[in-house]
Amino acid sequence: MGSSVYLETTAVIDASFKKFPALLAILESSDKRFTSQYAKMEIKKGFLNNLVLLHNKTVQLEKWSDLQQYISNLSSGGRRYQLGAILDAFTKLSTELENRRPDTFVDKYGVIHPLKILKRDLESFLRIWIRRFLPKIDKLVDDVLNPMKCFPDIESPRQVGNLFENKPYKCPESNIECSIKNFFAENLNEFNKILRQLEKIPNDEMDSETSHRRSALKKIIKKRMRSSTMIFSNKSQGEEWCWACGDAIHAVLSPSDASVVTRNEKHFKPICLAINRDYQAYRSPTT
């Protein structure tokens, strides 16, 4: 008999886009799979948006060397999440190209420079994945949970000419107001437990992400939840607090009998421990 599993955002990306063997083994042994609209929201404004940016830049730049320079600029500019998504796309494309026979390139493109072939293949690869990413998530799981009514009008990026437009890609631009304040109110005991657990971590052992999460939880619990007049939703100025609490929100909204599946054991372990939630950690194939 298998078990129920809940996929947080990184696990959704790793399962649908990267197909990590260790993660796929966990999914194959499970009876039921869950993720959330919150995960789809994070993918829409993060990983998927970065694929859109890469696609549009690939179309706009004439030379492969120009694209390489653009990527190099990202590494020196500190935009590590965007760079990470780009490198993931290159890794997956490389895997697909390794399995293609040389004659198929000639049949498809004729006799042209190899770097032009690579550029066209990258554009085609990105177009396919930008269109299929969000629908693929629905096929990956049995149920997409959305107790806080997060971004219900989310949609795949739209192609306009040769480029993609990903708006709206941030939840404040949604036409529907979410119920994140109600979700916190209904699960306030759980969030308080997580906050207390994070407060036990010494400051010199806490990374910036955990520190930001602890600070956001404090602000939400002590300011927003104790006020009957302060708005806390995607229509307020506090949506960044919601995003900072992402891992805590994933753990709380996951079914109580499901294991949270994550590659980010460092952050999820204390959170899951605080609310007695099971988790399963996996690693990337090269770790």
Buried (B, 14 or more C-beta within 10 A) or exposed (E): EEBBBBBBBBBBBBBBBBEBEBBBEBBEEBEBBBBBBBBBBBBBBBBBBBBBBBBBBBBEBEEBEEBEEBBEEBEEEEBEEBBBBBEBBBEBBEEEBEEEEEEEBEEEBEEEEEEEBBBBBBBEBBBEBBBBBBEBBEEBBEBBBBBBBBBEEBEBBEEEEEBBEBEBBBBBEBEBBBBBBBBBEEBEEBBBBBBEBBEEBEEEEBEEBBBBBBBBBBBBBEEBBEEEEEEBBBBBEBBEBBBBBBBBBBBBBBBEEBBBBBBBEEBBBBBBBBBEBBBBBBEEEEE
